[in-house]
Amino acid sequence: MTKVFINGGSGTTGLRIADRLAARGDIRLVSPPEAHRKDVRAQAELAAQADITILCLPDEASRALIAALGDEQGRVLDASTAFRTDARFAYGFPELSPAHEAAIRKANRVAVPGCHA
């Protein structure tokens, strides 16, 4: 079963993603205890253990978590604008080219394109 951590799951984006994933039998949503919900170290530990982490956070909070997590631990999809032009992140728009789709498939860091794409 795939473990998914939605960081920022109480906001609109996080709630919608959680609703869609909760209905799937092959996914288990994980989250930190309420007392550690805003603790960046606790978030990073959970992100390192999850199969995929989806960041639904403001830019600064996304940057803080990635700094705490490092470049090698965890697989992260970031829905903020913090990393859309960062070379460490694949831009999550596979329709750009077959090479781009291949890069997304193997990436540990993907920046979600947002509504403008």
C-alpha positions in Angstrom: 0.0 0.0 0.0 1.3 3.4 -1.0 1.8 5.9 1.9 0.9 9.5 1.0 1.6 12.4 3.3 -0.4 15.6 2.3 1.4 18.4 4.1 -1.1 21.3 4.3 -4.0 18.9 4.2 -6.4 21.3 6.0 -6.4 23.9 3.2 -8.6 23.8 0.1 -6.0 22.0 -2.2 -5.0 19.5 0.5 -8.6 18.7 1.4 -9.6 18.1 -2.2 -6.5 15.8 -2.8 -7.2 14.0 0.4 -10.9 13.4 -0.6 -9.8 11.9 -3.9 -7.1 9.7 -2.4 -9.1 8.5 0.6 -11.5 6.7 -1.7 -8.7 4.5 -3.0 -8.0 1.1 -1.4 -4.3 1.1 -2.5 -3.4 4.4 -0.7 -2.9 5.1 3.0 -2.9 8.7 4.0 -0.5 9.5 6.8 -0.2 12.7 8.9 1.7 13.9 12.0 0.0 14.2 15.3 -1.9 17.5 15.7 0.7 18.8 18.2 3.5 18.4 15.5 1.5 19.6 12.5 3.6 22.7 12.1 6.9 21.2 13.3 9.2 21.2 10.3 11.4 18.4 11.7 8.3 16.2 12.3 7.1 17.0 8.8 10.5 16.1 7.3 10.6 12.8 9.2 7.2 11.8 7.9 8.0 13.0 4.3 11.2 10.8 4.4 9.1 7.8 5.4 6.2 8.3 3.0 6.2 7.0 -0.5 5.1 10.4 -1.8 4.6 13.7 -0.1 2.3 16.4 -1.6 3.0 19.9 -0.4 -0.1 22.1 -0.2 1.7 24.9 1.6 2.6 28.6 1.2 6.0 29.1 -0.6 8.0 29.7 2.5 6.7 26.6 4.3 7.5 24.5 1.2 11.0 25.9 1.1 11.5 25.2 4.8 10.4 21.6 4.5 12.6 20.9 1.4 15.6 22.4 3.3 14.9 20.2 6.3 14.3 17.1 4.1 17.3 17.6 1.8 17.6 16.8 -1.8 17.8 13.0 -1.5 15.1 12.0 0.9 11.5 11.4 -0.1 9.5 12.0 -3.2 7.8 15.3 -3.3 5.1 17.0 -5.4 5.0 20.7 -4.6 1.8 22.6 -5.3 3.2 26.0 -4.3 5.1 28.3 -6.7 8.3 28.0 -4.6 10.1 25.5 -6.9 8.5 25.9 -10.4 11.7 27.3 -11.9 14.1 25.4 -9.6 16.5 23.1 -11.5 16.3 20.5 -8.7 12.6 20.1 -9.5 11.0 18.6 -12.7 8.3 20.8 -14.0 5.2 18.6 -13.8 3.9 19.2 -17.3 4.5 15.9 -19.2 2.8 17.2 -22.3 5.8 19.4 -23.1 7.8 16.5 -24.6 8.5 12.8 -24.2 11.8 13.6 -22.5 10.0 15.9 -20.1 7.6 13.1 -19.2 10.5 10.7 -18.6 12.2 13.2 -16.3 9.0 13.6 -14.3 8.6 9.8 -13.9 12.1 9.4 -12.4 12.2 12.7 -10.4 12.1 12.8 -6.6 11.0 16.4 -6.8 8.2 17.7 -9.0 6.8 21.2 -9.1 3.1 21.2 -10.0 2.5 23.6 -12.9 -0.5 25.4 -11.4 -3.6 26.7 -13.1 -1.9 28.9 -15.6 -0.5 25.9 -17.5 
